């Protein structure tokens, strides 16, 4: 399984990036400060979620609806809001 962690440099994201591989899960870190991925503007988002089975968003996004960028990057993504 491949999981993209949005907000990978934050308090929760850092733990997820450390712990998930121990369960045999492939992790893609996504964070403006680490990888240049910005969930608000959508920059780098398409490549960050490409091939991911799951996207976990633990960002502290300034947008009230950060999912808009995610929907643009991957139109087949189901979002629960």
Biopython code that builds the backbone (N, CA, C, O; Angstrom):
import numpy as np
from Bio.PDB.StructureBuilder import StructureBuilder

atoms = [
    (1, "UNK", "N", (0.846, -1.175, 0.000)),
    (1, "UNK", "CA", (0.000, 0.000, 0.000)),
    (1, "UNK", "C", (0.889, 1.236, 0.000)),
    (1, "UNK", "O", (1.935, 1.265, 0.649)),
    (2, "UNK", "N", (0.457, 2.259, -0.741)),
    (2, "UNK", "CA", (1.191, 3.515, -0.822)),
    (2, "UNK", "C", (0.317, 4.633, -0.267)),
    (2, "UNK", "O", (-0.816, 4.827, -0.709)),
    (3, "UNK", "N", (0.855, 5.369, 0.710)),
    (3, "UNK", "CA", (0.127, 6.464, 1.351)),
    (3, "UNK", "C", (0.911, 7.759, 1.209)),
    (3, "UNK", "O", (2.105, 7.811, 1.502)),
    (4, "UNK", "N", (0.224, 8.805, 0.756)),
    (4, "UNK", "CA", (0.815, 10.136, 0.724)),
    (4, "UNK", "C", (0.371, 10.873, 1.972)),
    (4, "UNK", "O", (-0.821, 10.925, 2.277)),
    (5, "UNK", "N", (1.324, 11.441, 2.693)),
    (5, "UNK", "CA", (1.022, 12.199, 3.909)),
    (5, "UNK", "C", (1.212, 13.680, 3.605)),
    (5, "UNK", "O", (2.337, 14.157, 3.455)),
    (6, "UNK", "N", (0.093, 14.400, 3.515)),
    (6, "UNK", "CA", (0.124, 15.851, 3.337)),
    (6, "UNK", "C", (0.363, 16.463, 4.711)),
    (6, "UNK", "O", (-0.324, 16.123, 5.675)),
    (7, "UNK", "N", (1.337, 17.363, 4.800)),
    (7, "UNK", "CA", (1.686, 17.931, 6.100)),
    (7, "UNK", "C", (2.711, 17.072, 6.811)),
    (7, "UNK", "O", (2.719, 16.984, 8.039)),
    (8, "UNK", "N", (3.580, 16.435, 6.030)),
    (8, "UNK", "CA", (4.550, 15.478, 6.567)),
    (8, "UNK", "C", (5.593, 16.088, 7.500)),
    (8, "UNK", "O", (6.257, 15.365, 8.242)),
    (9, "UNK", "N", (5.741, 17.407, 7.469)),
    (9, "UNK", "CA", (6.753, 18.021, 8.335)),
    (9, "UNK", "C", (6.183, 18.498, 9.662)),
    (9, "UNK", "O", (6.932, 18.968, 10.519)),
    (10, "UNK", "N", (4.885, 18.388, 9.847)),
    (10, "UNK", "CA", (4.254, 18.840, 11.088)),
    (10, "UNK", "C", (4.323, 17.810, 12.201)),
    (10, "UNK", "O", (4.902, 16.736, 12.041)),
    (11, "UNK", "N", (3.733, 18.150, 13.313)),
    (11, "UNK", "CA", (3.769, 17.289, 14.501)),
    (11, "UNK", "C", (3.175, 15.902, 14.225)),
    (11, "UNK", "O", (3.801, 14.889, 14.537)),
    (12, "UNK", "N", (2.001, 15.852, 13.656)),
    (12, "UNK", "CA", (1.350, 14.559, 13.383)),
    (12, "UNK", "C", (1.970, 13.897, 12.161)),
    (12, "UNK", "O", (2.230, 12.693, 12.163)),
    (13, "UNK", "N", (2.207, 14.694, 11.110)),
    (13, "UNK", "CA", (2.774, 14.147, 9.880)),
    (13, "UNK", "C", (4.119, 13.478, 10.088)),
    (13, "UNK", "O", (4.391, 12.428, 9.507)),
    (14, "UNK", "N", (4.952, 14.076, 10.906)),
    (14, "UNK", "CA", (6.269, 13.504, 11.192)),
    (14, "UNK", "C", (6.134, 12.115, 11.803)),
    (14, "UNK", "O", (6.861, 11.194, 11.428)),
    (15, "UNK", "N", (5.214, 11.965, 12.734)),
    (15, "UNK", "CA", (4.991, 10.647, 13.365)),
    (15, "UNK", "C", (4.477, 9.630, 12.361)),
    (15, "UNK", "O", (4.915, 8.479, 12.359)),
    (16, "UNK", "N", (3.539, 10.054, 11.498)),
    (16, "UNK", "CA", (3.010, 9.135, 10.489)),
    (16, "UNK", "C", (4.117, 8.661, 9.548)),
    (16, "UNK", "O", (4.208, 7.476, 9.227)),
    (17, "UNK", "N", (4.957, 9.600, 9.111)),
    (17, "UNK", "CA", (6.043, 9.258, 8.190)),
    (17, "UNK", "C", (7.033, 8.303, 8.852)),
    (17, "UNK", "O", (7.634, 7.473, 8.170)),
    (18, "UNK", "N", (7.209, 8.405, 10.148)),
    (18, "UNK", "CA", (8.105, 7.498, 10.871)),
    (18, "UNK", "C", (7.454, 6.136, 11.129)),
    (18, "UNK", "O", (8.107, 5.100, 11.000)),
    (19, "UNK", "N", (6.178, 6.138, 11.491)),
    (19, "UNK", "CA", (5.513, 4.910, 11.938)),
    (19, "UNK", "C", (4.950, 4.028, 10.822)),
    (19, "UNK", "O", (5.005, 2.803, 10.926)),
    (20, "UNK", "N", (4.415, 4.623, 9.766)),
    (20, "UNK", "CA", (3.773, 3.825, 8.717)),
    (20, "UNK", "C", (4.715, 2.822, 8.036)),
    (20, "UNK", "O", (4.295, 1.695, 7.777)),
    (21, "UNK", "N", (5.958, 3.181, 7.740)),
    (21, "UNK", "CA", (6.852, 2.199, 7.121)),
    (21, "UNK", "C", (7.101, 0.966, 7.995)),
    (21, "UNK", "O", (7.387, -0.113, 7.475)),
    (22, "UNK", "N", (6.998, 1.117, 9.289)),
    (22, "UNK", "CA", (7.187, -0.019, 10.187)),
    (22, "UNK", "C", (6.072, -1.046, 10.017)),
    (22, "UNK", "O", (6.219, -2.203, 10.410)),
    (23, "UNK", "N", (4.959, -0.614, 9.429)),
    (23, "UNK", "CA", (3.836, -1.517, 9.155)),
    (23, "UNK", "C", (3.887, -2.008, 7.703)),
    (23, "UNK", "O", (2.934, -2.610, 7.207)),
    (24, "UNK", "N", (5.015, -1.740, 7.031)),
    (24, "UNK", "CA", (5.178, -2.199, 5.655)),
    (24, "UNK", "C", (4.508, -1.314, 4.618)),
    (24, "UNK", "O", (4.270, -1.751, 3.492)),
    (25, "UNK", "N", (4.203, -0.092, 4.981)),
    (25, "UNK", "CA", (3.513, 0.832, 4.084)),
    (25, "UNK", "C", (4.526, 1.781, 3.449)),
    (25, "UNK", "O", (5.380, 2.353, 4.127)),
    (26, "UNK", "N", (4.408, 1.933, 2.134)),
    (26, "UNK", "CA", (5.238, 2.899, 1.405)),
    (26, "UNK", "C", (4.659, 4.286, 1.647)),
    (26, "UNK", "O", (3.459, 4.496, 1.472)),
    (27, "UNK", "N", (5.500, 5.234, 2.047)),
    (27, "UNK", "CA", (5.034, 6.575, 2.378)),
    (27, "UNK", "C", (5.674, 7.600, 1.462)),
    (27, "UNK", "O", (6.877, 7.561, 1.203)),
    (28, "UNK", "N", (4.843, 8.524, 0.972)),
    (28, "UNK", "CA", (5.323, 9.677, 0.225)),
    (28, "UNK", "C", (5.073, 10.894, 1.101)),
    (28, "UNK", "O", (3.931, 11.181, 1.461)),
    (29, "UNK", "N", (6.140, 11.610, 1.446)),
    (29, "UNK", "CA", (6.013, 12.814, 2.256)),
    (29, "UNK", "C", (5.653, 13.987, 1.355)),
    (29, "UNK", "O", (6.256, 14.171, 0.298)),
    (30, "UNK", "N", (4.672, 14.778, 1.773)),
    (30, "UNK", "CA", (4.264, 15.957, 1.021)),
    (30, "UNK", "C", (4.160, 17.130, 1.975)),
    (30, "UNK", "O", (3.354, 17.125, 2.906)),
    (31, "UNK", "N", (4.991, 18.142, 1.729)),
    (31, "UNK", "CA", (5.028, 19.305, 2.602)),
    (31, "UNK", "C", (5.746, 20.425, 1.858)),
    (31, "UNK", "O", (6.732, 20.164, 1.169)),
    (32, "UNK", "N", (5.277, 21.666, 1.980)),
    (32, "UNK", "CA", (5.976, 22.755, 1.302)),
    (32, "UNK", "C", (7.446, 22.865, 1.721)),
    (32, "UNK", "O", (8.314, 23.120, 0.886)),
    (33, "UNK", "N", (7.719, 22.674, 2.998)),
    (33, "UNK", "CA", (9.091, 22.841, 3.475)),
    (33, "UNK", "C", (9.999, 21.658, 3.136)),
    (33, "UNK", "O", (11.210, 21.831, 3.003)),
    (34, "UNK", "N", (9.426, 20.457, 2.996)),
    (34, "UNK", "CA", (10.240, 19.270, 2.697)),
    (34, "UNK", "C", (10.340, 18.967, 1.214)),
    (34, "UNK", "O", (11.423, 18.693, 0.698)),
    (35, "UNK", "N", (9.211, 19.016, 0.535)),
    (35, "UNK", "CA", (9.172, 18.546, -0.855)),
    (35, "UNK", "C", (8.587, 19.546, -1.830)),
    (35, "UNK", "O", (8.489, 19.252, -3.022)),
    (36, "UNK", "N", (8.192, 20.726, -1.357)),
    (36, "UNK", "CA", (7.630, 21.747, -2.238)),
    (36, "UNK", "C", (6.179, 21.519, -2.609)),
    (36, "UNK", "O", (5.655, 22.210, -3.483)),
    (37, "UNK", "N", (5.517, 20.569, -1.969)),
    (37, "UNK", "CA", (4.103, 20.284, -2.265)),
    (37, "UNK", "C", (3.232, 21.220, -1.435)),
    (37, "UNK", "O", (3.359, 21.281, -0.212)),
    (38, "UNK", "N", (2.345, 21.948, -2.115)),
    (38, "UNK", "CA", (1.483, 22.915, -1.442)),
    (38, "UNK", "C", (0.025, 22.545, -1.702)),
    (38, "UNK", "O", (-0.443, 22.634, -2.837)),
    (39, "UNK", "N", (-0.689, 22.136, -0.671)),
    (39, "UNK", "CA", (-2.075, 21.691, -0.842)),
    (39, "UNK", "C", (-3.038, 22.844, -1.099)),
    (39, "UNK", "O", (-4.154, 22.617, -1.567)),
    (40, "UNK", "N", (-2.634, 24.066, -0.805)),
    (40, "UNK", "CA", (-3.501, 25.213, -1.044)),
    (40, "UNK", "C", (-3.417, 25.654, -2.501)),
    (40, "UNK", "O", (-4.443, 25.856, -3.150)),
    (41, "UNK", "N", (-2.192, 25.803, -3.018)),
    (41, "UNK", "CA", (-2.027, 26.245, -4.404)),
    (41, "UNK", "C", (-2.089, 25.088, -5.389)),
    (41, "UNK", "O", (-2.354, 25.288, -6.574)),
    (42, "UNK", "N", (-1.843, 23.869, -4.894)),
    (42, "UNK", "CA", (-1.837, 22.698, -5.767)),
    (42, "UNK", "C", (-0.473, 22.391, -6.356)),
    (42, "UNK", "O", (-0.317, 21.400, -7.069)),
    (43, "UNK", "N", (0.512, 23.222, -6.070)),
    (43, "UNK", "CA", (1.852, 23.013, -6.612)),
    (43, "UNK", "C", (2.445, 21.690, -6.129)),
    (43, "UNK", "O", (2.515, 21.432, -4.927)),
    (44, "UNK", "N", (2.870, 20.858, -7.076)),
    (44, "UNK", "CA", (3.490, 19.576, -6.767)),
    (44, "UNK", "C", (2.520, 18.494, -6.329)),
    (44, "UNK", "O", (2.929, 17.365, -6.059)),
    (45, "UNK", "N", (1.251, 18.826, -6.258)),
    (45, "UNK", "CA", (0.256, 17.906, -5.715)),
    (45, "UNK", "C", (0.027, 16.686, -6.597)),
    (45, "UNK", "O", (-0.083, 15.566, -6.100)),
    (46, "UNK", "N", (-0.043, 16.906, -7.902)),
    (46, "UNK", "CA", (-0.317, 15.804, -8.823)),
    (46, "UNK", "C", (0.725, 14.692, -8.681)),
    (46, "UNK", "O", (0.367, 13.517, -8.601)),
    (47, "UNK", "N", (1.991, 15.051, -8.649)),
    (47, "UNK", "CA", (3.033, 14.024, -8.537)),
    (47, "UNK", "C", (3.056, 13.400, -7.140)),
    (47, "UNK", "O", (3.382, 12.222, -6.995)),
    (48, "UNK", "N", (2.713, 14.180, -6.115)),
    (48, "UNK", "CA", (2.729, 13.657, -4.748)),
    (48, "UNK", "C", (1.668, 12.584, -4.523)),
    (48, "UNK", "O", (1.888, 11.641, -3.763)),
    (49, "UNK", "N", (0.522, 12.724, -5.180)),
    (49, "UNK", "CA", (-0.547, 11.755, -4.956)),
    (49, "UNK", "C", (-0.625, 10.694, -6.056)),
    (49, "UNK", "O", (-1.445, 9.778, -5.984)),
    (50, "UNK", "N", (0.218, 10.818, -7.061)),
    (50, "UNK", "CA", (0.207, 9.853, -8.157)),
    (50, "UNK", "C", (0.500, 8.444, -7.643)),
    (50, "UNK", "O", (1.539, 8.203, -7.028)),
    (51, "UNK", "N", (-0.404, 7.538, -7.893)),
    (51, "UNK", "CA", (-0.222, 6.149, -7.484)),
    (51, "UNK", "C", (-0.525, 5.858, -6.027)),
    (51, "UNK", "O", (-0.389, 4.719, -5.580)),
    (52, "UNK", "N", (-0.933, 6.875, -5.285)),
    (52, "UNK", "CA", (-1.249, 6.658, -3.865)),
    (52, "UNK", "C", (-2.576, 5.931, -3.719)),
    (52, "UNK", "O", (-3.541, 6.227, -4.423)),
    (53, "UNK", "N", (-2.612, 4.983, -2.802)),
    (53, "UNK", "CA", (-3.861, 4.301, -2.464)),
    (53, "UNK", "C", (-4.688, 5.148, -1.504)),
    (53, "UNK", "O", (-5.918, 5.111, -1.516)),
    (54, "UNK", "N", (-3.979, 5.914, -0.667)),
    (54, "UNK", "CA", (-4.617, 6.738, 0.359)),
    (54, "UNK", "C", (-3.854, 8.041, 0.471)),
    (54, "UNK", "O", (-2.628, 8.058, 0.358)),
    (55, "UNK", "N", (-4.577, 9.143, 0.693)),
    (55, "UNK", "CA", (-3.956, 10.433, 1.000)),
    (55, "UNK", "C", (-4.446, 10.843, 2.383)),
    (55, "UNK", "O", (-5.647, 10.957, 2.627)),
    (56, "UNK", "N", (-3.492, 11.062, 3.282)),
    (56, "UNK", "CA", (-3.818, 11.530, 4.630)),
    (56, "UNK", "C", (-3.421, 12.996, 4.701)),
    (56, "UNK", "O", (-2.263, 13.341, 4.467)),
    (57, "UNK", "N", (-4.382, 13.863, 5.026)),
    (57, "UNK", "CA", (-4.120, 15.295, 5.092)),
    (57, "UNK", "C", (-4.106, 15.750, 6.541)),
    (57, "UNK", "O", (-5.146, 15.812, 7.196)),
    (58, "UNK", "N", (-2.925, 16.064, 7.029)),
    (58, "UNK", "CA", (-2.786, 16.591, 8.392)),
    (58, "UNK", "C", (-2.151, 17.983, 8.327)),
    (58, "UNK", "O", (-1.398, 18.386, 9.214)),
    (59, "UNK", "N", (-2.478, 18.700, 7.249)),
    (59, "UNK", "CA", (-1.938, 20.039, 7.072)),
    (59, "UNK", "C", (-2.664, 21.039, 7.952)),
    (59, "UNK", "O", (-3.749, 20.786, 8.475)),
    (60, "UNK", "N", (-2.026, 22.167, 8.086)),
    (60, "UNK", "CA", (-2.632, 23.308, 8.752)),
    (60, "UNK", "C", (-2.876, 24.344, 7.660)),
    (60, "UNK", "O", (-2.414, 25.481, 7.750)),
    (61, "UNK", "N", (-3.610, 23.932, 6.625)),
    (61, "UNK", "CA", (-3.824, 24.768, 5.448)),
    (61, "UNK", "C", (-4.608, 26.028, 5.778)),
    (61, "UNK", "O", (-5.534, 26.006, 6.590)),
    (62, "UNK", "N", (-4.226, 27.119, 5.141)),
    (62, "UNK", "CA", (-4.902, 28.396, 5.353)),
    (62, "UNK", "C", (-6.274, 28.425, 4.691)),
    (62, "UNK", "O", (-7.143, 29.196, 5.099)),
    (63, "UNK", "N", (-6.473, 27.608, 3.695)),
    (63, "UNK", "CA", (-7.735, 27.578, 2.971)),
    (63, "UNK", "C", (-8.813, 26.888, 3.803)),
    (63, "UNK", "O", (-8.520, 25.957, 4.553)),
    (64, "UNK", "N", (-10.047, 27.339, 3.673)),
    (64, "UNK", "CA", (-11.142, 26.681, 4.373)),
    (64, "UNK", "C", (-11.515, 25.389, 3.677)),
    (64, "UNK", "O", (-12.103, 24.504, 4.298)),
    (65, "UNK", "N", (-11.185, 25.260, 2.389)),
    (65, "UNK", "CA", (-11.518, 24.065, 1.624)),
    (65, "UNK", "C", (-10.288, 23.617, 0.834)),
    (65, "UNK", "O", (-10.278, 23.730, -0.392)),
    (66, "UNK", "N", (-9.260, 23.115, 1.502)),
    (66, "UNK", "CA", (-8.041, 22.697, 0.798)),
    (66, "UNK", "C", (-8.281, 21.560, -0.178)),
    (66, "UNK", "O", (-7.443, 21.292, -1.039)),
    (67, "UNK", "N", (-9.425, 20.885, -0.050)),
    (67, "UNK", "CA", (-9.711, 19.756, -0.933)),
    (67, "UNK", "C", (-9.857, 20.188, -2.371)),
    (67, "UNK", "O", (-9.707, 19.370, -3.279)),
    (68, "UNK", "N", (-10.150, 21.471, -2.604)),
    (68, "UNK", "CA", (-10.304, 21.952, -3.964)),
    (68, "UNK", "C", (-9.046, 21.661, -4.777)),
    (68, "UNK", "O", (-9.149, 21.212, -5.919)),
    (69, "UNK", "N", (-7.881, 21.902, -4.225)),
    (69, "UNK", "CA", (-6.626, 21.621, -4.922)),
    (69, "UNK", "C", (-6.467, 20.137, -5.178)),
    (69, "UNK", "O", (-6.014, 19.736, -6.250)),
    (70, "UNK", "N", (-6.834, 19.317, -4.204)),
    (70, "UNK", "CA", (-6.722, 17.874, -4.346)),
    (70, "UNK", "C", (-7.637, 17.373, -5.458)),
    (70, "UNK", "O", (-7.252, 16.503, -6.240)),
    (71, "UNK", "N", (-8.840, 17.918, -5.527)),
    (71, "UNK", "CA", (-9.777, 17.506, -6.567)),
    (71, "UNK", "C", (-9.260, 17.885, -7.950)),
    (71, "UNK", "O", (-9.462, 17.135, -8.905)),
    (72, "UNK", "N", (-8.605, 19.021, -8.075)),
    (72, "UNK", "CA", (-8.037, 19.434, -9.353)),
    (72, "UNK", "C", (-6.884, 18.514, -9.743)),
    (72, "UNK", "O", (-6.723, 18.178, -10.916)),
    (73, "UNK", "N", (-6.087, 18.110, -8.764)),
    (73, "UNK", "CA", (-4.921, 17.275, -9.056)),
    (73, "UNK", "C", (-5.327, 15.856, -9.424)),
    (73, "UNK", "O", (-4.641, 15.200, -10.208)),
    (74, "UNK", "N", (-6.417, 15.384, -8.878)),
    (74, "UNK", "CA", (-6.837, 14.011, -9.129)),
    (74, "UNK", "C", (-8.367, 13.955, -9.197)),
    (74, "UNK", "O", (-9.021, 13.775, -8.169)),
    (75, "UNK", "N", (-8.938, 14.106, -10.378)),
    (75, "UNK", "CA", (-10.379, 14.175, -10.485)),
    (75, "UNK", "C", (-11.112, 12.912, -10.042)),
    (75, "UNK", "O", (-12.322, 12.968, -9.819)),
    (76, "UNK", "N", (-10.435, 11.783, -9.905)),
    (76, "UNK", "CA", (-11.078, 10.533, -9.489)),
    (76, "UNK", "C", (-11.001, 10.315, -7.988)),
    (76, "UNK", "O", (-11.366, 9.242, -7.507)),
    (77, "UNK", "N", (-10.542, 11.292, -7.246)),
    (77, "UNK", "CA", (-10.378, 11.178, -5.811)),
    (77, "UNK", "C", (-11.711, 11.402, -5.100)),
    (77, "UNK", "O", (-12.430, 12.358, -5.394)),
    (78, "UNK", "N", (-12.029, 10.518, -4.170)),
    (78, "UNK", "CA", (-13.221, 10.706, -3.345)),
    (78, "UNK", "C", (-12.815, 11.459, -2.088)),
    (78, "UNK", "O", (-11.846, 11.097, -1.419)),
    (79, "UNK", "N", (-13.556, 12.499, -1.777)),
    (79, "UNK", "CA", (-13.230, 13.335, -0.626)),
    (79, "UNK", "C", (-14.396, 13.306, 0.343)),
    (79, "UNK", "O", (-15.546, 13.503, -0.050)),
    (80, "UNK", "N", (-14.101, 13.060, 1.597)),
    (80, "UNK", "CA", (-15.102, 13.102, 2.655)),
    (80, "UNK", "C", (-14.872, 14.351, 3.464)),
    (80, "UNK", "O", (-13.810, 14.520, 4.064)),
    (81, "UNK", "N", (-15.840, 15.220, 3.488)),
    (81, "UNK", "CA", (-15.685, 16.513, 4.129)),
    (81, "UNK", "C", (-16.635, 16.632, 5.296)),
    (81, "UNK", "O", (-16.657, 17.660, 5.972)),
]
sb = StructureBuilder()
sb.init_structure("model")
sb.init_model(0)
sb.init_chain("A")
sb.init_seg("    ")
for serial, (resi, resn, name, xyz) in enumerate(atoms, 1):
    if name == "N":
        sb.init_residue(resn, " ", resi, " ")
    sb.init_atom(name, np.array(xyz, "f"), 0.0, 1.0, " ", f" {name:<3s}", serial, name[0])
structure = sb.get_structure()
